[in-house]
């Protein structure tokens, strides 16, 4: 898939399904434009606090009942968007970071 097609999918389908799914979590796909990784993408979950993260994802790879309930409410829209996203990207791992200072 061409980068423009992927970006269109993210903007028109994936982001609308996930941006507001979990209160306290902002989801973004960022594209490298300068520096060492131009043309690459990174998926960022900006979570307001460790408390919020643990509310939805209490263990690595685990989801709480609250997270599962929100996912279920989203239904086929989220399922379809996530299936397509998984077909288009390769995950190289993840790390949880937290902000020492927030505005």
C-alpha angles and dihedrals in degrees: 000000000000117000091246091056092049091049091049090051091050093048099041104034117008102044095046089053096048111024095086101021097107116037109232094027124095115195122204138170108211126196123214110237106167137013126034100339112040114167094021126115134220128194113221128190105195102201117189095222145350087253090060092045091051091047091061102024109027095170133025106281092002129116127206124229087258092057092045091050093052090047091051091050090053087054124167093359091065094038093053094044093047094047091052093045090052090052092053104044138051115217114220096185138285142245131200113227127177131203116251088200128025128188 
